[in-house]
Amino acid sequence: MNDHLCAEDPDPLRPGRTRTLFVPVRRGPAGCCARLFRTPLGERTAVAFTGERQLVRALGGRQHWIRLSEPAVRALAAPLGVTALVVDPLLAVPGPAALPGRPVRCTVRGPRPAGAPPLSATSTA
């Protein structure tokens, strides 16, 4: 008998074995299903967050979520042909509070080329 746990099927509730992620879901008549998103290049991706605060900051307080291990998120998305997983993404579009025609300030992390103009966005909704 093999007493070793399989590396592909860790216990998501045991600390130190694997990290537990907060995965955004939408509720439907058959239960919850994971929300899939698109990268800036249009590739479908699963999204997860390392904490509830990060999820709420990106998607709002009304977003439903479940806790899953990283292997479980990947296994959930794989049958749909989604192999990418983005953890703690930053929102790339203006939120619903933006008014049409008013500038929206956004912060982008990471290096920018020297002499690049300041970043700005305008809501067109």
N, C-alpha and C positions, 0 to 999 in steps of 0.2 A: 504494500500500500504506500502511496506517495503522500507524505505529510507536508510537502512543500507547496506553497501557494503558487499558482500560475502567475507569471509576471503580467500577462495580458488581462487578468481578471482580479485586480486587487480589491480589497474591501474598501469602499469609498468612505466609510465612516470611521476607519482606524487612522488616527493622526500619524503622520510620518510615513505612511505607506504610499499615499498619493494625495495630491491636493484636491480639495473639493472646490468646484467652480459654481458660480451662480449663472444659470442659463436662462435667457429670456424665452418665454413661451406664450402662446396664445391659446385661449380656452375655446373648445368647440363641443359639439354634442357628444363626441366620442371620448372626450377627455382633453388633455393638454398635448400640444405638439410644439416642438422647438421652432423658434423663429429663425429663418435663414436670411442673410443679408448679402449685399454685393460689395466687392471691393471697388475702389475708384476705377479700376480697369474693367469692371463688369463681371468678374469671377464670383460665382456663388460661394459663400463661406458661412461656416457656423461661427457664432460669437458667444463668448463667455466672459465672465468677470471674476476677479479674485475676491471681491467683496460686494456686499449689498450697496454700500455707499457709491462705489464706482458705477454699478448698474443704474442706480437712481440718477446719478449725475448725467449719465449719457442718454438714458431712455425715459426718465421721468418716474415719479412716484406711483403712477398707476400701472406700470408695467408688471405683469405677473412673471414669476420666475420659479425655478426649481433648482435644487442642488444636485449636481452630478460630478463624478470624477471625469478627468480628461479622457481616459479610454472610453468611458460610457458615452460622452458627447460625440467622439469620433465614430463609435459604433452606431450611434443613432443617425448620423448624417451620411454614413457610407452608402447605404442602399439607394440614396438619392443622387449619388455621384458626386457628393461634396466631400472633398478631402482636406480642404483648408480649414484651419481653426484660428481665429483671431482672438487673443485674450486682452482684455482691457482696451478696446478701441476708443479712439477719440471721435466724437461726432463730427462729420465733415459738411453738414448742411445747416442752415439757420433753423432754429427751433420754431414751433408754432406761434410763439409770442411775437415774432418779427412782423412789423407792419409793412405793407407794400410800399416800395419806393424809398424806404428809409434805410440808411446804411446799417449793416450788421457788423459788429466788431468780432473778430475771431482771432484766437491765438494758435499759432502753428509751432510745434516744437521741432527742433532739429536745425541743422545749419542751412543757411541760405547763401546763394552766391554773392560775392562782394559786388556792391553797386546795384543789387536788385531793388526794385521799387517796393514801397510798403504794401503789405497785403491788405485788401479790403474786399468786401462782398456787399452786394445789394440784393435785397429781397425783391422777387418779382411776383410773388403770390398775391 
